[in-house]
Amino acid sequence: MAQVIVRNLEEGVKRKLKQRASRHGRSMEEEIRDILRNALKDEGRAQGGLGSDIAARFKGIELEEPIRELRIKIRPPKFE
């Protein structure tokens, strides 16, 4: 495994990392590894947004009939 040294880290950042690690019940070093993993896990994946994510999740599932468009009339509230 590789090692990385971070110099000139602000005391406030270090304190917050320590608090966060404590909340999660792990060492500060493990907390930093988790933060870095999560920050990079979607790297290289196309960023399409929520609609693209939903479409990808249901890709290949064929519908028997098209889904009707849902139309709802919204009436403004009455203030008296």
N, C-alpha and C positions, 0 to 999 in steps of 0.2 A: 504494500500500500504506500501511496505517496504521502508526503507531509507538506504542509503549507504553513508559512509563518506570516502572520499579519502584524505589521508594525504600526505604531502611531494610532492605535485604536482609542477613541475618546473614552474617558472613564464612564460617562453616562451610558454609552453603548454597551460597554463591558458589564456594567451593573444591571442593565435591562436584560442582557443575555443570561446572566446568572439567575435573575429572578424567573425568567421564562423557563430555563432549564429546571429550576426547582419546582415550578408549577407542574411540569411534565414528568417529574421524578427521574431525571437523568442528569448526567454530568454536562457541564457547559460545552465541553468538546463534542459530545454526542449531539447536543442541541444544534451546534453549528453545522455538523455534518448533515443533520436532518434538514435544516434550513437550506443548505446548498443543494441537496438532492431535490427537494421540492421546487426550488427555483429553476432547476434545469431539466426536470422530468419531461416537459412538453417541448423542449428545445428541438427545432428541426421539424416539428409537426406543423402542418398548415394551420394558421390561425384564422378560422372562418367565422367564429361567433356562435351564439346559441343555436340559431337555425341550422347551421352546418353540422353542429354536433348532434342535434336531434336527427337530422337526415341520415347521417352516418350510422347512428345507432340502429335505425330501422331499415337500413338499406337491405334489399333482398326480400323483404316481407311484402308480398303482393296483396292488394285489396281486391275484394270481389266487386265492389261498387265504389265509385268516387265519393269522397266525403263532401257532404253539403256544406256550403258556406254558412256560418252561424251569424245571424244578424240580430242584434238586440237593440231595441229602441231605448234610449236613455232620456229620461225626463228630468229637467232641472228640479231641485227641491223647492218647495213653497215655503217662504218665510212670511209669517204673518205677525 
